[in-house]
Amino acid sequence: MKRTKKFIINGFILTITALITRSISMVFNIYVSNKIGSEAVGVFSLVMSVYMFFITLATSGLSIACTYLVSQKFAKEKYEEGLKAVKSCTLFAVFLGLGSSLLIILLSKIISINWLGSKVSVIPFYLIAIGLPCISISSVINGYFSAVRKAYKSAISQTLELIVKIIISVLLLKYFPLQSVESVCILLILADVISEIFSVTLLSILYKLDKRFFNKRYKITGIRYKKKILSITLPISITSYIRSGLSTLKEFIVPNRLVLFGLPYTIALSEYGRITGMAFPVILFPTVFINSFSSLIVPEFSSLQANGYKKRIIGVSNKIFIITSLFAIFITIICIIFSNNLSYLIYQNLEPAKYIRIFAPLILFMYLDNIIDNMLKGLNRQFNVMICNILDLLITISILYFLLPIFRNNRFYNSNICK
């Protein structure tokens, strides 16, 4: 009962935090968009896509590795080994963070000229390089807090980080001249980097305070975790790298495929934007209630597996599937029946409504996919997750590239999307 209570409390805290941060982020993004203009928003989005790819390189599944190892060791009351795992993961984080920073510095000129058309110089990427080690270390500490069922500390850090980022962004945009698109990107990324430095500092202090209890009672031995960490992080990392690369590829494929239907390229981009930037956020917003509890499944299943509670794992899995399925079906019905209302309420525009209806039947599968992914990670089945995710992306890309042109016909060609 005590474990269940902790699980519910932590899940509730993460859910509330996610709702607050998402709402604040939405308002802030609207403010920034109005402040800097559409061209700057477009360029900044491209810069952020580069940022996200290098964040993937810097973190490389270390959070999951830390959560899994600490959960298993703490479940067996081997606290000294658990803390050693955190230390080993942190060393990996420093190495990956610095390596990612060096790589983006080396590639910054190529990215600036060949991908961004010299809209920005290398300066934003140099700033990104400063923040990458901080993000990498933060992911490890967040993994530790997830493992010890103290997710509220991560939630506090994330909320304060967002507040710091917003305050600094507003001040920089207000008091520094926005002379060019590059200056806007530099100011916004600088605010983000400062907030990341604040976050890793706060998390480090919280971790030091939290582990004092164990340091007083246990001697940290020289147990090595390199092979174990690599066995967990490599499948996750490979999946993340491939997913990030294929997702970027998809961003270029879809608009180009839509051009085959007679759409001008700018209109194709606009239609794709309504799908990814308007319809999907509506469909995926309710996952805030699932993701918070889903992230807690990893330490729970790791602990149950460590103690050999196979029947309990099966029982918990069945309950999770039933609850998630009922919730997903409820959201599907809402999206189908009230798609027009949702579209107009959120965007004051009815055009995204048709895409909300089209993708609504997939909600059940998308929500269950998130749950199953974390279950497998909690059971140390990262390789299985890697294979499934890679196949998923390859099938998606193949359908978009090879099969989409086959469905080109007069009825679709003359439909509203082509007008």
N, C-alpha and C positions, 0 to 999 in steps of 0.2 A: 504493500500500500504506500509505503514511504517513497519508493522509486516511482510509482505511478503519479503520486502527488508532485514530486519534483519535475517529472516529465511535463505534466500539464501546466505547472506554474511557469517553467522555462519557455514552453511553447506559447503561452499566453503573453509573456513579456516580449518575446520576439515578434509576435503578431502585431501587438500594439506599436512596437517600435517601427516595424516595417510600414504600417499604415501611416504613422506620423511622418516618417522620413520620405515616403513616396509622395505624400500630399505636399509637403514642403518643397520637395524637388520639382514637382509639377509647376507650382506657383513660381518658383525661382527660374525655371526654364522659360516660362512665358515672359517673365521680366527681362531676362537676358536676350531673348529673341527680339523683343520690341526695342531694346536698347541698342543692339549692334547691327540689326538688319539681316535680311535673308541671305545675302552673299556671304557675310561673315559666318552665319550659322552653318551654311553648307561647307565652307572650308574647315571650320572648327570641328564639324562632325567627322570629316576625313582624318584630321589630325588625331581626334579621339579614337578612331578605329585603329590607327597605328598604336596609340597608347595602350588600348585594350589588348592588342596582340602581344605586346612586350610585357604586359602584366601577366598574361598567360605563361610566358616564358619564365618570368621571375618567380611565380608561385608554384607552378608545375606539380600540383596535387599535394603540396606539403601540408596543407591544413588537414586534409583527410588522413594522411599518414600519421600526423601527430595525434589526431583524435583517436584513430584506431589503436595505435600502440599504447597510448596513455590509458585508454579505457580498459584494455586487456590487462595491463599491469596493475592498475588500481583495483580492478575487480578481484584480483588475487592478493590484494594488499601488499604488492611489491612496489611500494611507493618510490623507493630509491631508483629502481629500474625505469619507472615511468618518467621521473624527472631527468634521468639520463637520456631518455628518448627525446624529450623536449630540447635538451642541449644539442643533441646530434642533429635534430631537424633545424634548429637555429643556425648551426654551422652550414648546413646545406642552403638555407635561406640566404645567408650572407654571400655565399659563393654564387648562387643563381642570380641574386639581385645585382651584384657587381658585374657578373658576366653579361646580363641583359643590358645594363647601363653602357658597358663598353660596346656591345653590338649595335645599339641604337645610335651611338655617337659615330661609329664607323659607317653606318648606312644612312645617316641623316642627310647627307648631300644628295645621295641617289634618290631617296624618298622625296626630298624637297623639289628636285628638278623633274624627275621622271613621272612621279605620281601626282604631285600637287601643282605641277606646272609653274614652279617658282612663285606661287602665291605667298608662301612663307619661306623664311630662311631656315637655317639649322638651329637657331636659338631656341625655339619651342621644344625641339627634341633634346637639346642639352638640358633643359629644365626637367623634362620627363625623366632623363637619366638620373637626376638627383633623387627623384621620388621612388624609383623602382626598388632599391634595397629596403626602404621603409615599408613598402607594401608587402614585400616578401616576408620580412620578419613579423609584421602584423598578422599575416595569415597563419603563421605557426602558433602565435600566442592565442589567437582566436580559436584555433583547433584545440589547444589545451583547455581553455575555458569551456568549450563544448563538451570535452571529455569528462570534466569534473562536475558537470551539471551546474555551471555558474555562467550561463549564457547571458545573464543580465549585465555582466561586466562588459562583454563585447557590445551589447546593445547600447550601454551608456557611452562607450567609446565612439561607436558609429554615429550616434545622435550628435554628440559634441563635435565630432569631426565635420559633419554636415553644417552645423551652425557656424563653426569657424570658417569653413569654405565660403559660405554665403556672405558673411560679414566682410571678409577680406575682398571677395569679388565685387561687392557693391561699392566698397570704398575705393578700390582700384579703378573701377569703371567710372566712378564719379569724379575723382580728383586727377586722373591722368588722361591726357588727350587721346582720343581714339582716331589717330591719324590714318590708319590703314587696317586692312584685314589682319596683317601680321601682328600689329600692336594689340589688337583684341585677343588674338590667340595667346600671345605671350602673357597678358594680364590674367586671363582665365586659367591658364595652366599654372602660372605662378601661385595663384590662390589655391589651386588643387594640391600642389606640391607642399605648400606651407601647412595645409590641413593634414596631409599624410604624415608629415614630420611630427605635428602635434599628436596625432593618433598613436603612432608607434611609441612616442615618449610616454603617453598616458598608459598604454597597454603594458609597457615594460615595468612601470611603477606598480601597477595593479598585480602583475605577475610576481614581482619580487615580494610584495606584501603577502600574496597568497601562498607562496611556497615556503615561507619562513616556518610554518607549522611543521613541514616535513624535514627541513634542514636541521631543526633542533632535535629530531628524533631518529633520523636515519642518515647514514653515511652514503654519499653518492659514489658508487663504485665505477670502475672503468669498463663497464659493459659497452660493447660496440653494436651499433644498429645500422651501419652503412648498408649492408646487404638487404636487411628487412625494409628499410626506408625506400631503397631503390626498387624493390619488388612491388611496393605499393605505388610509388610515384611514377615509375616509368609508364605503366599502362595508362594512367590518368593523364600524364603529360603528353604522350603520343596522341591520345584521343583529342586533347585540348588543342594541340598544334594543328592536327589535321582538320578538326572542326572549325577552328578559326580561319585556316587557309581556305577551306571549301566555302565557308560562309561569305568570305570576301569575294570569292569567285562567283558565288550565287548573286551577289549584289550587281555584278556586271552582266550575268547571263540573262536574268529575267527581263530587264528592259530591252535588251537586244533581241530577245525572242519575241517580245510583244510588237516590235517594229515589223515583224513578218506579217502581222495582221493589218498593216496599213496605218499604224499609229506613228505620228512623228515622235522622235526620240524623247523630246521634252515632255510630251503627253504620256509616253510610256513610263517615264520616271515618275510622273505625277500619280499615275494609276498604281504603280508599285508602292509609292509612298503611302497611298490610302490603305493598302493592304498591311504593310509592315509597320507604318507609323501611326495608323489610326484604328484599323480593325483589330489587329493583334493585341495592342495594349488593353482594349476593352475585354477581349476574350481571356487574356492572361492575368488581368488585375486580380480576380478572385484567388489566384494561386498564392497570394500573400498569406491566406489562411492555411494553405497546405505546406508551403515552403518552410515556414517557421518550425512546424512539427516534423516535417520531412528531414530537415538538417539534424534533428535530434535523434533520428533513427540510427544513425551511424554509431554513436557511442553505446546506445542501448543494445543493439544487436551484437556489437563487439563484446560487450560484457556478458551477454547471455551465451554467446558461443564459447567464450573463455571458460565459463562454468559448466558447459555441456548441457544447457537447457534447450534441447532441440524441440521438444514438444511445445514449450512456451513460445519459441520463435515461430512455430507454425500457427499457434493460436493467435498470437499478436498480429501476424501477417494477414490472417483471414479477416480479423476485425478491421484492420487498416484498409484492406481492399474494399470491404463492404461500405465503410464510412466514406471513403474517397469516391467510390462509384456513385453512391447516392447524391453526394454533394455535386459531382460533375454533371450528373443527369439533371439535377435542379438548375444549375447554371446554364446548361444547354437549352432547356425549355425557356428560361428567361431570355436568352439571347435570340432565340427564334421568334418568340411572340412579341418581344418589346425591342426589337432591333432598331426600328425607326425612332422610338422614344429615346433609347440610349444614345443613338447617333446624334440626334438633334440636341439633347440635353448637354452632351459633352462637347460637341464640335459646332453646334448651331448649323449643321449641315447633314443632309440625308444621304449623301453619296456613300459614306462608309457602311451604311446599313446593309446593303446587298452583300458586302464581303463578310460582315458579321454573321449573316444567315448562312452563307456558303460554308464558312469554316466552323460553325457551331457544332455540327455532328462529330468533329474531331476532338472536341473538348475532353471527352471521357478518356481517349487514348493519350492525350497530352498530359493530363493530370496524373494518370496511372504511371506513365513513363517516368515522371519525376520521382514518384514514391519508390518504384521498383529499382531505379538507379541507385538511390541511397540505401535501400535494403541490401543490394548486392555489394556495395562498398563496405557496409557494416559487417558483412560476412567474408570480407577479404576476397571478393570475386571481381577485382578491378579489371582483369584481363577479359572476362566475359562482357563487362560493360564497354570496354574498348572496342571489341569486335562488333557488338550491336550498334554502337554509335557510328562507327566508321561505315558499316553497311547501310545504316539509315541515311547518312549524308550522301554516299555514293549513289544510292537508288534515287534520292531526291534530285541530285544534279543530273543524273542520266535522264530522268523523266522530263525535267525542264528543258534540257538541251535537245534530246532526240525525239521525244514523243509530242511535245507541245506543238511543233510545226505540223504534225500529222492531223491534229484536230482543227487545223485552219479550214474553215468552210464558209460558205456565203452567209449562213445564219449568224455565225459569230462575227464575221467580218462586218455585217451590217447592224450589229447590236449596239447598245448604248455605249459600250466601252470604246468603240471605234469612232464614235461621233465627236 
